[in-house]
Amino acid sequence: MTTIVVCVTGASGSRYAQRTLQLLAAVRDAGAPLTVHWVASSNAPIVWQQELDEAMPAQLPGARRWDRHDFSAPFASGSSAPDAVLVVPCSMSTLARVAHGGGDDLVTRTCEVALKERTRLILVVRETPLSLVHLRNMVAATEAGAVVLPAVPSFYGSVRTLEQAIDTVVVRALDRAGVRVPDGLIERWGAPVRPARDPLTQASP
């Protein structure tokens, strides 16, 4: 059983978080041995409401949401470390706390556990332009063992819609977490071209 934790912060990019949770649910529903937990920072629900025009859900099918102050979550301890942690989107303040070992909530504690236990930590950072402070924090986080994966879509796969562009980021992040989504959702470099199908709707975009 693979355990994945998704941390949602208050950076712009709630669509990335929403899609990550949707695809993890789809992979799990398809029979993959996957346990999914998620936790949101204090500002994440505000940004979610603003960007998606809906309240952040209290719970989602197939994924347990934890309060950001609930340190009874199993992944708050190295003795029950998850297999991978995705911070999506990752704010610059969260990046700073990850890079320097600070923070007092479950989001930063989860990242700290991933680093000290040498498990996968993927930071889907979302900011532009980047200051020297941001860049130095990215270097520090990378040196500590995290993967910094900027939320920068790729366009070589005949991307035509916003949803397809979002998928190019989310699927790459899930790849780094060791979760493989159904083939065809994005066009991978060098792979035969085939119609992409969304595993949630089974429809071509």
C-alpha positions in Angstrom: 0.0 0.0 0.0 1.4 3.4 -1.1 0.6 6.4 1.1 0.5 9.8 -0.5 0.0 13.1 1.3 -1.2 16.2 -0.5 -0.5 19.6 1.2 -2.5 22.5 -0.3 -1.1 26.0 0.5 -2.4 29.5 -0.1 -0.5 30.1 -3.3 -2.4 30.8 -6.5 -3.1 27.6 -8.3 -6.0 25.8 -6.5 -6.8 24.1 -9.8 -3.5 22.2 -9.5 -4.5 20.9 -6.1 -8.0 20.0 -7.2 -6.8 18.1 -10.2 -4.1 16.3 -8.2 -6.7 15.0 -5.7 -9.0 14.0 -8.6 -6.4 12.0 -10.4 -5.2 10.3 -7.2 -8.9 9.3 -6.5 -9.1 8.0 -10.1 -6.0 5.9 -9.7 -7.2 4.5 -6.4 -10.6 3.7 -7.8 -8.9 1.9 -10.7 -7.6 -0.6 -8.1 -4.2 0.8 -7.3 -3.1 0.1 -3.6 -3.1 3.8 -2.7 -3.9 5.6 0.5 -4.4 9.4 0.2 -4.4 12.0 2.9 -4.6 15.8 2.5 -4.2 18.9 4.6 -4.7 22.6 3.8 -2.9 25.6 5.1 -4.8 28.5 6.8 -5.0 30.6 3.5 -5.6 27.7 1.1 -9.5 27.6 1.6 -9.6 31.4 0.9 -7.7 31.0 -2.4 -9.7 27.9 -3.3 -13.0 29.8 -2.9 -11.7 32.7 -4.9 -10.2 30.8 -7.8 -12.7 27.9 -8.1 -15.8 29.7 -7.0 -16.6 27.0 -4.5 -15.8 26.2 -0.9 -12.9 23.8 -0.3 -14.6 20.5 0.5 -14.4 19.2 4.0 -13.8 15.7 2.7 -13.3 14.0 -0.7 -14.1 10.4 -1.7 -11.1 8.2 -1.2 -9.0 10.8 0.6 -9.0 11.9 4.2 -8.6 15.5 5.0 -6.8 16.5 8.3 -7.0 19.7 10.1 -3.7 21.7 9.9 -3.3 21.6 13.7 -4.1 17.9 14.1 -0.8 16.3 14.8 -2.4 12.9 15.5 -2.2 12.4 11.8 0.0 9.3 11.2 2.2 11.1 8.7 3.2 13.6 11.4 5.7 11.1 12.7 8.7 9.5 11.0 7.5 6.1 12.4 4.6 6.3 9.9 6.1 8.4 7.2 4.2 8.5 3.9 5.8 7.3 0.6 5.5 10.7 -1.0 4.4 14.2 -0.1 3.2 16.7 -2.7 2.8 20.4 -1.8 0.6 21.7 -4.5 0.5 24.6 -5.0 3.5 25.5 -2.8 3.6 29.1 -1.6 6.9 30.9 -1.2 6.3 31.1 2.6 5.9 27.4 2.8 9.0 26.9 0.7 10.9 29.1 3.1 9.7 27.1 6.1 10.6 23.8 4.3 14.1 25.1 3.4 14.9 26.3 6.9 13.0 23.8 9.1 10.5 26.1 10.6 6.7 26.1 10.9 4.1 25.0 13.4 1.4 23.3 11.4 0.8 19.9 9.9 1.8 21.1 6.4 5.3 22.0 7.4 5.6 19.1 9.8 4.7 16.7 7.0 7.4 18.2 4.8 9.9 18.0 7.7 9.1 14.3 8.1 9.6 13.6 4.4 13.0 15.3 4.4 14.3 13.6 7.5 13.0 10.2 6.5 14.4 10.6 3.0 11.0 10.1 1.3 9.8 11.9 -1.8 8.9 15.5 -1.3 7.6 17.4 -4.4 7.2 21.2 -4.1 5.0 22.5 -6.9 6.0 26.1 -6.5 3.8 28.8 -7.9 5.3 32.4 -8.1 6.6 34.8 -10.6 8.9 36.6 -10.8 11.3 35.0 -8.4 13.4 37.0 -5.9 16.9 36.0 -4.9 15.4 34.9 -1.6 13.0 32.5 -3.4 15.8 31.1 -5.5 18.1 30.5 -2.5 15.3 28.8 -0.7 14.7 26.5 -3.7 18.4 25.6 -3.7 18.3 24.9 0.1 15.2 22.7 -0.3 16.8 20.8 -3.2 20.0 20.3 -1.2 17.9 18.9 1.6 16.3 16.4 -0.7 13.1 18.0 -2.0 12.2 18.1 -5.7 11.3 21.6 -6.8 8.8 21.3 -9.6 7.5 24.7 -10.8 3.9 24.9 -12.0 5.0 25.6 -15.5 2.9 23.8 -18.2 4.4 22.2 -21.2 2.9 22.8 -24.7 4.6 20.2 -27.0 1.7 17.7 -26.6 -0.9 19.5 -28.6 -2.2 21.3 -25.6 -5.3 23.3 -26.5 -7.2 23.8 -23.2 -6.5 25.1 -19.7 -7.3 21.7 -18.3 -4.8 20.0 -20.6 -2.1 22.5 -19.6 -2.9 21.9 -15.9 -2.5 18.1 -16.5 1.0 18.5 -17.9 2.1 19.9 -14.5 0.0 17.6 -12.3 1.0 14.4 -14.1 4.7 15.3 -13.9 4.3 15.9 -10.2 2.5 12.5 -9.7 5.3 10.9 -11.7 7.8 12.2 -9.2 5.6 10.9 -6.4 5.7 7.4 -8.0 2.1 7.5 -9.1 1.4 6.7 -12.7 -1.8 7.9 -14.2 -3.5 6.1 -17.1 -1.6 6.4 -20.3 -3.0 8.9 -22.8 -3.9 11.7 -20.3 -0.9 13.7 -21.5 1.2 13.2 -24.6 4.7 12.1 -23.4 7.7 13.0 -25.5 8.6 10.3 -28.0 5.5 8.3 -27.3 3.0 7.4 -30.1 0.3 10.0 -30.4 -3.0 8.8 -29.2 -6.3 10.5 -28.2 -6.0 11.6 -24.6 -8.8 10.4 -22.3 -9.6 11.8 -18.9 -9.8 8.9 -16.4 -12.6 10.6 -14.6 -14.9 11.1 -17.6 -13.4 8.7 -20.1 -13.9 11.5 -22.7 -11.4 13.0 -25.1 -10.7 16.7 -24.4 
